[in-house]
Amino acid sequence: MTDCGCDKAKAELEEYLHQELSEQDFLDISEHLSNCADCTAEHLVGITLTEKVRKACQEKAPEELRAAVTARIQELTAR
C-alpha cells in the first residue's frame, strides 16, 4: 500500500464514503486517513453530512397515494 496523499483522498472522499472505489484505492485512502488529521476531519464531516441527508430523506408517500400506486401496479400486472 502507498499513502495516496491529500489531493487524492479529498478528491475521492465521496466515493470512499459510499464504498464506490476499487479495493486498492479504498485501502490507500484508509491508510492516508489513519495518518492525516486534516483529511480525517474532512472524512468525519462527510460522514456527518451523509448521515444527516440519509435521515432527512426518509419521507414516505401518503398512505392514499401508496395504495393507489400499488393498486395500479397490481392492475397492470394482472393483464
C-alpha positions in Angstrom: 0.0 0.0 0.0 1.1 3.5 -0.8 0.0 6.6 1.0 -2.2 8.3 -1.6 -1.8 11.9 -0.4 -4.2 14.6 0.5 -5.2 15.6 -3.1 -6.4 12.0 -4.0 -8.0 11.4 -0.6 -10.0 14.7 -0.8 -10.9 14.2 -4.5 -12.2 10.7 -3.8 -13.8 11.2 -0.4 -17.4 11.0 -1.6 -16.7 7.7 -3.4 -14.8 6.5 -0.3 -17.8 7.3 2.0 -20.1 5.2 -0.2 -17.5 2.4 -0.8 -17.5 3.0 -4.6 -13.7 2.7 -5.0 -11.6 -0.2 -6.1 -10.3 -2.2 -3.2 -6.8 -0.8 -3.6 -7.9 2.8 -3.8 -10.1 2.2 -0.7 -7.1 0.8 1.2 -4.8 3.6 0.1 -7.3 6.2 1.3 -7.9 4.3 4.5 -4.2 4.3 5.2 -3.9 8.0 4.4 -6.8 8.8 6.7 -5.1 7.0 9.6 -2.1 9.3 9.2 -3.6 12.7 8.3 -5.6 14.7 10.8 -6.8 17.2 8.1 -8.2 14.6 5.8 -9.6 12.7 8.8 -11.5 15.8 9.9 -13.0 16.2 6.3 -13.9 12.5 6.4 -15.8 13.0 9.7 -17.6 16.0 8.2 -18.5 13.8 5.2 -19.8 11.0 7.5 -21.9 13.5 9.4 -23.4 15.1 6.3 -24.1 11.7 4.7 -26.0 10.6 7.9 -28.0 13.8 8.1 -29.1 13.6 4.5 -30.0 9.9 4.9 -32.1 10.7 7.9 -33.8 13.7 6.2 -34.7 11.6 3.2 -36.9 9.0 4.9 -40.2 10.6 3.9 -42.9 8.3 2.8 -45.7 9.0 0.4 -49.1 9.5 1.9 -51.0 6.2 2.5 -53.7 7.0 -0.1 -51.1 7.6 -2.8 -49.2 4.4 -1.9 -52.4 2.4 -2.0 -53.4 3.9 -5.4 -50.0 3.2 -6.9 -50.0 -0.4 -5.5 -53.5 -1.0 -6.9 -52.5 0.3 -10.3 -49.4 -1.9 -10.4 -51.5 -4.9 -9.5 -54.0 -4.0 -12.2 -51.3 -3.7 -14.8 -49.5 -6.9 -13.8 -52.8 -8.9 -13.8 -53.2 -8.2 -17.6 
